[in-house]
Amino acid sequence: MGPDVFAHKNAVLTQWCEKEGRDPRAVRRTVNLGLALGRTRREAERKRESLTAQFGAALSFLEAGMLVGTPQEVVDRIGAYVQSGAEWIILALRAPFDLDGMQVFIDSVMPAFS
């Protein structure tokens, strides 16, 4: 789900917590997202092409719940989830694992949120 859908679901969860007498702040807000990250625009495009080969027509549905692009694009996308109420971002990694993309995430994305 994209940040806008997450924001809506987050608001619904808050409403249900309040209705049931539960403190909404006691529920950790998380989102599980795929990752296709490249150091450069061209690398990011190759990663997206790999997703197309892997998921085919389903990618148009799945991509809303993925972090796809360059480091700055991924930082901006995570920022949108944070603004929508996400406290934790969980990366959904599937084999074959993109260790280079994970290293780019560690080196170039994580520092923006520390």
Summary of the structure (lengths in Angstrom):
residues: 114
radius of gyration: 15.5
end to end distance: 24.2
largest distance: 50.2
contacts: 312
relative contact order: 0.20
helix: 64%
strand: 15%
